[in-house]
Amino acid sequence: MGCATRPWRMQMTLATDANNNSPVLISVVLPKSQPLFKKLLDLTAKQWFTQREQLLRDHRRDLEETYFEFIPGQQVPEINRKVASSVSQGILFVNYQTPGSHRYTFDVNQVLKISFAQQSVNLSQ
């Protein structure tokens, strides 16, 4: 018996100088439990990317992740995927070179719109 799913969409724009002209690594994380969601909120993007492989192994049933790597100025078509009905919130980890946690939360019930600028990331829903 499969898990019920629903559609989810993400739209991205990358400035030609995004991340100070460096590749943008993005990890979209969808925890299936509130305790795991709260645990991951304690991590910065740097910590997530350092511990990513182990966390995905340790929580393989309770954690979905989609990983992307883009170059500044890249045109990215809308991303459509299915998410488990039990997931209501997600976390976006971005490897930006500027100071900051670069961890963003979002509601999976709405379209996620992300703009990558030279030194910042902006989300809207």
C-alpha positions as CSV (number, residue, x, y, z in Angstrom):
1,M,0.0,0.0,0.0
2,G,1.5,3.3,-1.1
3,C,1.6,6.6,0.7
4,A,-0.9,9.3,-0.5
5,T,0.8,12.2,-2.3
6,R,-0.1,15.6,-3.6
7,P,1.5,17.9,-6.1
8,W,4.0,20.6,-5.2
9,R,5.7,23.2,-7.3
10,M,8.9,25.3,-7.1
11,Q,9.9,28.2,-9.4
12,M,13.5,29.6,-9.4
13,T,15.3,32.5,-10.9
14,L,19.1,32.9,-10.7
15,A,20.8,36.2,-11.2
16,T,23.8,36.2,-13.5
17,D,26.0,37.0,-10.5
18,A,24.1,34.7,-8.0
19,N,26.2,33.5,-5.1
20,N,29.0,35.8,-6.1
21,N,29.3,34.1,-9.5
22,S,29.6,30.6,-7.9
23,P,27.6,27.5,-8.3
24,V,24.4,27.3,-6.2
25,L,23.9,24.0,-4.4
26,I,20.3,23.5,-3.1
27,S,18.9,20.8,-0.9
28,V,15.1,20.7,-0.6
29,V,14.4,18.7,2.5
30,L,10.9,17.3,3.3
31,P,10.8,15.8,6.8
32,K,7.8,13.5,7.4
33,S,7.6,14.1,11.2
34,Q,7.5,17.2,13.3
35,P,10.3,16.1,15.7
36,L,12.7,15.6,12.7
37,F,11.6,19.0,11.2
38,K,12.5,20.7,14.5
39,K,15.8,18.8,14.7
40,L,16.8,20.0,11.2
41,L,15.9,23.6,12.1
42,D,18.9,23.6,14.4
43,L,21.2,23.1,11.5
44,T,22.8,25.8,9.3
45,A,23.2,25.0,5.6
46,K,26.9,24.4,6.1
47,Q,26.1,21.9,8.9
48,W,23.4,20.2,6.7
49,F,25.8,19.8,3.7
50,T,28.5,18.4,6.0
51,Q,26.2,15.9,7.7
52,R,23.8,15.4,4.7
53,E,24.8,11.8,3.7
54,Q,24.6,10.5,7.3
55,L,21.3,12.2,8.1
56,L,19.8,10.8,4.9
57,R,20.9,7.3,5.9
58,D,19.8,7.7,9.5
59,H,16.3,8.9,8.5
60,R,15.7,7.2,5.1
61,R,12.1,6.5,5.9
62,D,11.3,9.9,7.4
63,L,13.1,12.3,5.2
64,E,12.8,13.1,1.5
65,E,15.5,15.2,-0.2
66,T,15.9,16.7,-3.7
67,Y,19.3,18.0,-4.5
68,F,20.1,20.6,-7.2
69,E,23.2,22.4,-8.5
70,F,22.8,25.4,-10.7
71,I,25.1,28.0,-12.2
72,P,24.5,31.7,-12.0
73,G,22.1,32.9,-14.7
74,Q,20.9,29.4,-15.5
75,Q,17.2,29.3,-16.7
76,V,15.4,26.7,-14.6
77,P,12.0,25.4,-15.7
78,E,9.3,25.1,-13.0
79,I,9.9,22.0,-10.9
80,N,6.9,19.8,-10.2
81,R,6.9,16.8,-7.9
82,K,4.8,14.8,-5.6
83,V,5.1,15.0,-1.9
84,A,3.7,12.8,0.8
85,S,0.4,14.0,2.2
86,S,1.9,13.8,5.7
87,V,4.4,16.5,4.9
88,S,3.3,20.1,5.5
89,Q,6.6,22.0,5.8
90,G,9.9,21.8,4.1
91,I,13.4,23.2,4.6
92,L,15.6,24.7,1.9
93,F,19.3,24.6,2.5
94,V,21.5,26.7,0.2
95,N,25.3,26.8,0.1
96,Y,25.7,30.6,-0.3
97,Q,29.1,32.1,0.2
98,T,27.8,35.0,2.3
99,P,27.5,34.9,6.1
100,G,24.3,33.4,7.4
101,S,22.5,30.2,8.2
102,H,21.0,30.0,4.6
103,R,18.2,27.7,5.9
104,Y,14.7,28.6,4.9
105,T,11.4,27.0,5.8
106,F,8.4,26.8,3.4
107,D,4.8,25.6,3.2
108,V,4.5,22.7,0.8
109,N,0.8,23.6,0.2
110,Q,1.9,26.6,-1.8
111,V,4.1,27.3,-4.8
112,L,7.6,28.1,-3.6
113,K,9.3,31.0,-5.5
114,I,13.0,31.5,-5.0
115,S,15.2,34.3,-6.3
116,F,18.9,33.8,-6.0
117,A,20.8,37.2,-6.1
118,Q,24.4,38.0,-5.8
119,Q,24.6,37.9,-2.0
120,S,21.1,36.8,-0.9
121,V,18.3,34.3,-1.3
122,N,14.6,35.5,-1.3
123,L,11.6,33.2,-0.9
124,S,8.0,34.0,-1.4
125,Q,4.8,32.0,-1.4
